[in-house]
Amino acid sequence: VKSARQGQKCRIVAAPASWDNLTSKGGWLVRPDHLLVWGEASRRHALEHHGFNADQVNVTGPPQFDIYAEPRPDYLPEHILVAGSTVNYWSDEFEMVQALRRVASLDVVHRSHPRHGGCWSWEAILQLRDQLDKAFCVVAAFSTVVIEAALMGKPSFLVGFGPSAHGPARASYHAQLEHMVEVASWPGVHLCRSKEELLTGLEGILNKGIHPDTAELRRRAQKIARSDGHAQERILEALGWMTP
């Protein structure tokens, strides 16, 4: 990037990898000329927090989320999906999975964070989509999977307790970050401060049929990650428009 800026005089286009990067990952060492962002929330973060001009930011949506706009069969929910994080964020993740398996009335599927396998892959993205298809709900730390679940109308429970970086103090910190404040306020997204609160919420979904307004949940998620199946087309259009 430095070579492009200093020597070759190339235009620099950056695509922040996730919805939270513009609020929680600091500033730019070498400032790009243009940004391709996930949704309107990221566009606002780029303008307000990083000082980009409106014509420097294009909302394209994440191309890997185009799969959520594809027609899918109607599956009967059959499991709770626990979406793992990195050890830095959820050190007692595996203990939580075992605890849920002891008390849950149906199967608990544990999806380890892709970083544990060394990298992300297209196969892992498709596998997650298939797991969400058959999930009643998602249990996660403060994870991108919450956005993917919402795009499919699935509720999520955020673990904000336990002997990890997501203990009470850290959970409070993460919940107050701007990108999380919005998501944690969605219908169907629950920030749980204790194991009892988590179990009560799961019981409401599984046994009492307490479900969120799925249309509203999807609408909120679309503001974070535009996923109508055309992200790749918008990226190409934006790059073509930027070409001198």
Buried (B, 14 or more C-beta within 10 A) or exposed (E): EEEBBEEEEEBBBBBBEBBBBBBBEEEBEEBBBBBBBBBEBBBBBBBEEBEBEEEBBBBBBBBBBBBBBEEEEEEEBEBBBBBBBBBEBBBBBBEBBEBBEEEBEEEBBBBBBBEEEEEEEEEBBEEBBEBBBBBBBBBBBBBBBBBBBBBBBBBBBBBBBBEBBBBEEBBEEBBEBBBBEBBBEBBBBBBBBEBEBBBEBBBBBBEEEEBBEBEBBBEBBBBBBBBEEBBEBBBEEBBEEBEE
